[in-house]
Amino acid sequence: MQQRVVTSNEADLVSTAKTVLPAGTFGNTALDIVIARGKGGHVWDASGNEYIDFLIGSGPMLVGHAHPEVTAAVQEQVANGTTFFVNNPHGIKLAAEIVDAMACAEQVRFVCTGTEADLYAMRVARAYRGRDKILKFEGGYHGMSDYGLMSLAPKRLANFPEAVPDSAGIPKSVRDEVVIAPYNDLDAVRSLVAQHKDELAGIIVEPFQRLIGPKDGFLEGLREICDETGIVLIFDEVVTGFRWAYGGGQEFYGVTPDICTLGKIIGGGFPLAAIAGRADIMKHFDKAAVPEDRALVQIGTLSGNPVASAAGLATMAILKRPGAYEQLWKTGNTLKDGLTRILKDARLPAQVIGEAPMFDAVFTDAPVHDYRGYFKGDQAMARRFNGVMLSQGILKSEGKCYVSLAHDDADVAKTIAAWELAAKGLRDGTA
Ligand SMILES: Cc1ncc(COP(=O)(O)O)c(C=O)c1O
């Protein structure tokens, strides 16, 4: 990218943001950049500077920004009304598509965010089992609820299974309801389940935790433990759903949970998420189907919103076409291999972790199989590396590159050139 030019309009927006928004942001990406437009794999800031976008809205825009088919579907629905609070055709068709796609899904309940989906998935597991505790993995991201924020990214590494809240404002009592385990450590899970098995309602797990893949047999082992004990296995597929494969992580890894949560891609860039799973568990959302004291009350003004559902369906129609996932994995693997080679050639204490659709560099050469391994990565080095990437017009989050179907060969070539520069900067101490 040429030297970034900032217009007075963008400077004014940044200054207003710093006044009217805590920390000057919506709470997401902490940059003094205002993104005004996106098309395909690129976005433009309010001053007109262009970026190759590996944030893709934190994951939803897998087919690229403003895809003409998604835009057309949205425009058609917008002209016909935007919300009704009664079933709508797109929402029903989207639920049917999710039931077809996800092995665990017999029924679907829509909400607006992944946070809500995870919150209700844990709640429905409790209602179904009639027990209170949830086992969650250290470093696992399940949204911003009181439960999700237990040991999400703890600075203090406690002894397992002690839960450490990542936020102020969470009642102390919630800690006692969450059992924390190390990801990828089946022996630890077995032993914690044995200790708490009469209190545990569910195990919630990202089948692919942040950038860390499951060790061989880990997900299968969780399935076995849940089968033996009757504990509900919840896959958080907010990231992996429709990304790892059309049928999500459960298709990719060949392990079927009891329920899963979905978000990001299924709303096509609009607020929509879902809990999907076995009918005998999902029936707890139906107060006519279970005793009153086992039923969930769950209502949402915008749940199953027709515009979001239309965007999700149009996105999924594109993903369903032959070759879509091959292309996504090919682009991602070219990028990932390029970055791996660059880090190796630069002899930096670093490695690339993740899979083709979502990966990044971690600045440690020790193996990374869980949050504690990831925590050892040199964050300051990562920030310097990302700083060079941004200066070269590459937009990404602090810890992830999300690849889309819209990233083309020219984007790949430019990104690899920027990584070369960033690695050189780290090696020479100029970054
Ligand atoms: C695995 C996972 N679960 C849940 C969430 C929360 O989703 P949302 O940001 O829509 O609340 C996220 C968000 O990134 C996520 O990555």
The ligand as a Gaussian input file, in Angstrom:
#p B3LYP/6-31G(d) Opt

LIG

0 1
 C      -16.198000     -20.228000      18.611000
 C      -17.022000     -19.001000      18.876000
 N      -18.128000     -19.112000      19.619000
 C      -18.900000     -18.057000      19.881000
 C      -18.598000     -16.805000      19.400000
 C      -19.470000     -15.640000      19.736000
 O      -20.166000     -15.196000      18.613000
 P      -20.727000     -13.703000      18.547000
 O      -19.539000     -12.800000      18.394000
 O      -21.648000     -13.726000      17.373000
 O      -21.441000     -13.473000      19.832000
 C      -17.457000     -16.635000      18.617000
 C      -17.086000     -15.304000      18.103000
 O      -16.081000     -15.093000      17.486000
 C      -16.637000     -17.755000      18.364000
 O      -15.497000     -17.639000      17.658000

